[in-house]
């Protein structure tokens, strides 16, 4: 009985980590945009969905191989992200927060509409780059895809950390975000940097989308819930911290699974699957109230 | 115009508008009256949201959720306790549920206003967005009161005014019923109910905003630091704004439930919250009269977008016969906007374009024109 419960427990942890990996990837994209432009992109989820659809269309309609399609999608998304920034974000960047929020919401609506219009709302299947292998570790089922997802998330954090920390572009990105005026004075092309931030985020979103689709199924709304978990992950980890985004994502994945696990064993029996999203909301609120800079973020200091 | 003249002018416009509202059903079809009833309902919600966002500067992307609270309150009260555990066994007459819907939603608003005190700008937008997204699953969780995904059906309930309407001899004419000695069709009744509440809500909002409270709201919006230094309590006025705003949304939600005679989680989707925000932006933040345009926009743009053919929007070179050739997307079929998704594309693009060309909404346009007139008069008198 106890052994069975333990296996069950481990299974929940593992699958929690797996979904957490997905939340982490999208959270990373949110963090990049917030860090480099100070904007929270409500269209991030839809951009990821669009990327996943592009990959799928290249494979299914144009009989491309997986990896060429994967690479092409990354390039298209990167360029598309920069394009979106230039075309619709830049004109409102200096305006009020509300205008930016509404523009990203407009993007959300338009992209979602475009996906439905172009590829219909029917769910599709996108293959996983890591194959469909499943391992049995002492009764706990681990999918190769899940291991792959988490590894990719961690790998991206290292890459991003290196980019921000050790490269000139990274320094310029940070400078442009922290203090645009002074960055401009020392010769940083601020608007390019902001555009680059959007490109990077779109690229990360593309990875998130292509890794989410194999597990939840490719569907125009597949990212709607993931976006909220990713928000929760980004807030929990600290909205400016890439490592925080991954830690937050994994924590939220495991935490939600723990609640379902415990509710099966009689504790927290008020918890049902429907409450997963509301729980994410509670986490967002709780973190913002108790520790607004998250676990790993730096507290924001405001001069008055 | 002097402030006095301005006020008289304002009253005159309001009175003229009320007259238009009163006689409009004479000139439109019975079917259209229902569409315009929804305009009135949206107006109420927009007034509430603008008190919060336009006047107090607190973004809410979750007002659809407050409408849902109002809508479910109305539905549960009307349905009685047989199925959903409403407090009044036999069910309540529809219009009497509306004050309660407003009150319940208002209390939720106050309760949310407290944590929201610590949030500002983007974070508040995010938290309220999460409310709107989390609402449907919360509703499904409490199935015993909300009917879960099935929702609550009000159609034909005796508590729904007009459900005992008598069909006239002519089968093509709509069924009518009497209230207070006046004869209404179902749609006309809905129209007058929504609009009388909307006009009262408008007057109420004006009264709240013109005095001390409104001044405090604007002070909070313009500079929190300055507001606190002048003795305005941030906590008090921000939560108050949330409460009032949510109460307006609750009444609108209740009316929404009555008008559709049905509520389920999809009645109040995340899109509704987005539409409301769009409505106040189109109508103009921090103004009241423009909201009428905002409400018309919210009610009719989705319908208008549905009718658009994207073929006429995209340049000819892109469309060859029945297919679009966008180089990367290759040979995907061009489906036209009658296909699902098309309206959303148009809607999203219009939304973004509006932010570019009319950042202050139609209300801002009104004000600009008004200012131009004032300026001319001022310079002439010199």
Contacts between the chains, C-beta under 8 A, distances in Angstrom:
chain1	res1	chain2	res2	distance
A	39	B	122	7.4
A	40	B	122	4.6
A	40	B	125	7.0
A	40	B	126	5.8
A	42	B	129	6.8
A	54	B	328	7.9
A	54	B	329	7.9
A	57	B	329	7.4
A	57	B	330	7.7
A	57	B	332	7.2
A	61	B	330	6.9
A	61	B	331	7.8
A	61	B	332	7.3
A	62	B	330	6.2
A	76	B	328	6.4
A	88	B	352	5.4
A	91	B	356	5.7
A	92	B	355	5.7
A	92	B	356	7.3
A	92	B	359	7.9
A	95	B	355	8.0
A	95	B	359	6.4
A	97	B	59	6.9
A	97	B	121	4.6
A	97	B	122	5.8
A	97	B	125	7.3
A	98	B	53	7.1
A	98	B	59	5.8
A	98	B	281	7.2
A	98	B	285	7.2
A	99	B	355	5.1
A	99	B	359	6.2
A	101	B	59	6.5
A	101	B	61	7.3
A	101	B	122	7.1
A	101	B	125	5.0
A	101	B	277	8.0
A	102	B	277	6.5
A	102	B	278	7.0
A	102	B	281	5.8
A	102	B	351	6.5
A	102	B	355	5.6
A	103	B	351	7.7
A	103	B	352	5.3
A	103	B	355	5.2
A	105	B	61	7.6
A	105	B	274	5.6
A	105	B	277	7.3
A	105	B	351	7.1
A	106	B	348	4.6
A	106	B	349	7.2
A	106	B	350	8.0
A	106	B	351	3.5
A	106	B	352	4.0
A	106	B	355	7.2
A	107	B	348	6.6
A	107	B	352	6.9
A	108	B	348	7.3
A	109	B	271	7.7
A	109	B	274	6.9
A	109	B	344	5.3
A	109	B	347	5.6
A	109	B	348	3.6
A	109	B	351	6.7
A	110	B	344	6.7
A	110	B	345	5.2
A	110	B	347	7.4
A	110	B	348	2.6
A	110	B	349	5.5
A	110	B	351	7.8
A	110	B	352	7.3
A	111	B	348	7.3
A	112	B	341	7.6
A	112	B	344	6.0
A	112	B	348	7.9
A	113	B	341	4.4
A	113	B	342	6.7
A	113	B	343	6.9
A	113	B	344	2.6
A	113	B	345	4.0
A	113	B	346	7.8
A	113	B	347	7.1
A	113	B	348	6.1
A	114	B	341	6.6
A	114	B	344	7.9
A	114	B	345	5.4
A	115	B	341	7.0
A	116	B	340	5.3
A	116	B	341	3.1
A	116	B	344	7.0
A	117	B	335	6.3
A	117	B	337	7.4
A	117	B	339	5.6
A	117	B	340	6.9
A	117	B	341	3.2
A	117	B	342	5.1
A	117	B	344	7.7
A	117	B	345	6.1
A	118	B	329	7.3
A	118	B	332	5.9
A	118	B	335	7.8
A	118	B	341	7.4
A	119	B	332	7.7
A	120	B	339	7.7
A	120	B	340	7.4
A	121	B	340	6.3
A	121	B	341	7.6
A	220	B	341	7.8
A	224	B	133	7.0
A	224	B	270	7.8
A	225	B	133	7.4
A	228	B	129	7.9
A	228	B	130	5.6
A	228	B	133	5.1
A	228	B	134	7.3
A	231	B	126	5.8
A	231	B	129	7.9
A	231	B	130	6.6
A	232	B	130	7.7
A	235	B	123	8.0
A	235	B	126	7.5
A	272	B	141	5.9
A	274	B	137	4.3
A	274	B	138	7.3
A	274	B	140	4.8
A	274	B	141	4.2
A	275	B	137	6.9
A	275	B	138	7.4
A	275	B	141	5.6
A	276	B	137	7.3
A	277	B	133	6.2
A	277	B	134	4.5
A	277	B	137	4.8
A	277	B	138	8.0
A	278	B	134	4.2
A	278	B	137	6.2
A	278	B	138	4.9
A	278	B	141	7.6
A	280	B	130	6.7
A	280	B	134	7.1
A	281	B	127	7.5
A	281	B	130	4.1
A	281	B	131	6.2
A	281	B	133	7.6
A	281	B	134	4.3
A	284	B	126	6.9
A	284	B	127	5.7
A	284	B	130	5.4
A	285	B	115	5.4
A	285	B	127	5.9
A	285	B	130	7.9
A	288	B	115	7.7
A	288	B	118	6.5
A	288	B	119	5.6
A	288	B	123	5.9
A	288	B	127	6.5
A	289	B	115	5.4
A	289	B	118	5.3
A	292	B	118	7.0
A	292	B	123	7.6
A	304	B	225	5.2
